[in-house]
């Protein structure tokens, strides 16, 4: 069989047809190559994501095991924390006897002695001080006056309930302090 080429190979129509055929061939092979490259890339990304997901599942199981192993410790910690919080709340609500006793001691000179303290009435502290002389008692009164002018003074008012001289000659001053 013999082919007869009626179109001259050097003609412009033949050159255009040949150019278009080569262009089409290049586009087809390029598209197929690009499709294969994208498919390979997507397959590799999919495989990577699958391996990463499996690794995450493995890590998640390890964390779940660790969490469940520590659950009793966490519960104990939370219970302990709650107990400490409750103790702190009770401590805050408690009456601070020491602070009030220190405030009372500031009122006395060195020679005076605290004989008794009574916290039984709410908001009132009754106390007795023993002093050797009237001049020592006057020092107590002046200290009460000077301390009451300070901002950190813990009492609204301090009043004398009684002043009694005992058999030894010392004075027993019974005072009442109203808490701020």
DAVENTA-V303699 format. One record per residue. N is the residue number from 1. RES is the residue in three letters. SS is DSSP state (H for helix, E for strand, L for the rest). PSI is psi in whole degrees, 0 to 359 (none if undefined). D_CENTER is the distance of its C-alpha to the mean C-alpha in Angstrom with 1 decimal. Layout:
N:RES:SS:PSI:D_CENTER + N:RES:SS:PSI:D_CENTER
//
This chain:
1:UNK:L:136:95.5 + 2:UNK:L:134:95.5 + 3:UNK:L:138:93.1 + 4:UNK:L:123:94.4 + 5:UNK:L:110:92.2 + 6:UNK:L:341:93.5 + 7:UNK:L:133:90.9 + 8:UNK:L:142:91.4 + 9:UNK:L:346:88.5 + 10:UNK:L:0:88.6 + 11:UNK:L:157:88.4 + 12:UNK:H:327:85.5 + 13:UNK:H:320:84.8 + 14:UNK:H:318:84.6 + 15:UNK:H:320:82.2 + 16:UNK:H:317:80.0 + 17:UNK:H:318:80.0 + 18:UNK:H:319:79.3 + 19:UNK:H:316:76.4 + 20:UNK:H:319:74.9 + 21:UNK:H:315:75.3 + 22:UNK:H:319:73.5 + 23:UNK:H:313:70.8 + 24:UNK:H:317:70.3 + 25:UNK:H:318:70.3 + 26:UNK:H:317:67.7 + 27:UNK:H:317:65.5 + 28:UNK:H:310:65.8 + 29:UNK:H:323:65.1 + 30:UNK:H:317:62.3 + 31:UNK:H:316:60.7 + 32:UNK:H:317:61.2 + 33:UNK:H:316:59.7 + 34:UNK:H:318:56.7 + 35:UNK:H:316:56.2 + 36:UNK:H:318:56.4 + 37:UNK:H:315:54.0 + 38:UNK:H:320:51.4 + 39:UNK:H:317:51.9 + 40:UNK:H:317:51.4 + 41:UNK:H:312:48.3 + 42:UNK:H:322:46.8 + 43:UNK:H:317:47.8 + 44:UNK:H:321:46.1 + 45:UNK:H:317:42.9 + 46:UNK:H:316:43.1 + 47:UNK:H:317:43.6 + 48:UNK:H:315:40.7 + 49:UNK:H:324:38.4 + 50:UNK:H:314:39.8 + 51:UNK:H:319:39.0 + 52:UNK:H:318:35.5 + 53:UNK:H:319:34.9 + 54:UNK:H:320:36.3 + 55:UNK:H:320:34.1 + 56:UNK:H:320:31.0 + 57:UNK:H:319:32.2 + 58:UNK:H:315:32.7 + 59:UNK:H:320:29.2 + 60:UNK:H:318:27.8 + 61:UNK:H:321:29.9 + 62:UNK:H:318:28.7 + 63:UNK:H:320:25.0 + 64:UNK:H:318:25.9 + 65:UNK:H:316:27.7 + 66:UNK:H:319:24.8 + 67:UNK:H:313:22.4 + 68:UNK:H:328:25.0 + 69:UNK:H:332:25.6 + 70:UNK:H:2:22.0 + 71:UNK:H:318:21.5 + 72:UNK:H:323:22.6 + 73:UNK:H:320:20.1 + 74:UNK:H:317:17.2 + 75:UNK:H:317:18.6 + 76:UNK:H:318:19.0 + 77:UNK:H:313:15.5 + 78:UNK:H:321:14.2 + 79:UNK:H:316:17.0 + 80:UNK:H:317:16.2 + 81:UNK:H:318:12.5 + 82:UNK:H:320:14.1 + 83:UNK:H:317:16.8 + 84:UNK:H:319:14.6 + 85:UNK:H:316:12.9 + 86:UNK:H:318:16.5 + 87:UNK:H:318:17.8 + 88:UNK:H:320:15.5 + 89:UNK:H:319:16.6 + 90:UNK:H:318:20.1 + 91:UNK:H:321:19.9 + 92:UNK:H:322:18.9 + 93:UNK:H:344:21.8 + 94:UNK:L:150:24.2 + 95:UNK:L:132:27.0 + 96:UNK:L:82:26.8 + 97:UNK:H:317:30.4 + 98:UNK:H:317:30.2 + 99:UNK:H:319:29.3 + 100:UNK:H:324:32.3 + 101:UNK:H:319:34.6 + 102:UNK:H:321:33.8 + 103:UNK:H:323:34.6 + 104:UNK:H:318:37.8 + 105:UNK:H:329:38.8 + 106:UNK:L:339:38.6 + 107:UNK:L:346:41.4 + 108:UNK:L:143:43.9 + 109:UNK:L:175:46.1 + 110:UNK:L:325:46.6 + 111:UNK:L:341:49.7 + 112:UNK:L:149:48.1 + 113:UNK:E:138:46.7 + 114:UNK:E:121:44.3 + 115:UNK:E:320:46.4 + 116:UNK:E:155:44.1 + 117:UNK:E:137:40.9 + 118:UNK:E:118:40.4 + 119:UNK:L:15:37.1 + 120:UNK:L:327:38.7 + 121:UNK:L:134:38.8 + 122:UNK:L:127:35.6 + 123:UNK:L:358:35.0 + 124:UNK:E:137:37.9 + 125:UNK:E:122:38.3 + 126:UNK:E:133:41.9 + 127:UNK:E:158:42.9 + 128:UNK:E:141:46.2 + 129:UNK:E:138:47.1 + 130:UNK:E:124:50.2 + 131:UNK:E:156:51.9 + 132:UNK:L:330:55.3 + 133:UNK:L:172:56.8 + 134:UNK:H:323:56.7 + 135:UNK:H:323:55.7 + 136:UNK:H:322:52.6 + 137:UNK:H:320:51.8 + 138:UNK:H:327:52.2 + 139:UNK:H:319:49.7 + 140:UNK:H:315:47.2 + 141:UNK:H:319:48.0 + 142:UNK:H:325:47.6 + 143:UNK:H:320:44.2 + 144:UNK:H:316:43.0 + 145:UNK:H:315:44.2 + 146:UNK:H:321:42.6 + 147:UNK:H:326:39.2 + 148:UNK:H:341:39.1 + 149:UNK:L:349:39.2 + 150:UNK:L:150:35.9 + 151:UNK:L:327:32.7 + 152:UNK:L:14:30.8 + 153:UNK:L:132:33.6 + 154:UNK:L:355:32.3 + 155:UNK:E:146:35.5 + 156:UNK:E:318:37.2 + 157:UNK:E:146:40.6 + 158:UNK:E:128:42.4 + 159:UNK:E:147:45.9 + 160:UNK:E:123:48.6 + 161:UNK:E:317:49.8 + 162:UNK:E:156:52.6 + 163:UNK:E:117:54.1 + 164:UNK:E:136:56.4 + 165:UNK:E:130:58.6 + 166:UNK:L:186:59.0 + 167:UNK:L:331:61.9 + 168:UNK:L:349:60.7 + 169:UNK:L:353:60.7 + 170:UNK:L:161:56.9 + 171:UNK:E:142:55.1 + 172:UNK:E:112:52.4 + 173:UNK:E:122:50.3 + 174:UNK:E:120:48.4 + 175:UNK:E:157:45.6 + 176:UNK:E:131:43.1 + 177:UNK:E:130:39.8 + 178:UNK:E:125:38.0 + 179:UNK:E:139:34.2 + 180:UNK:L:none:32.6
//
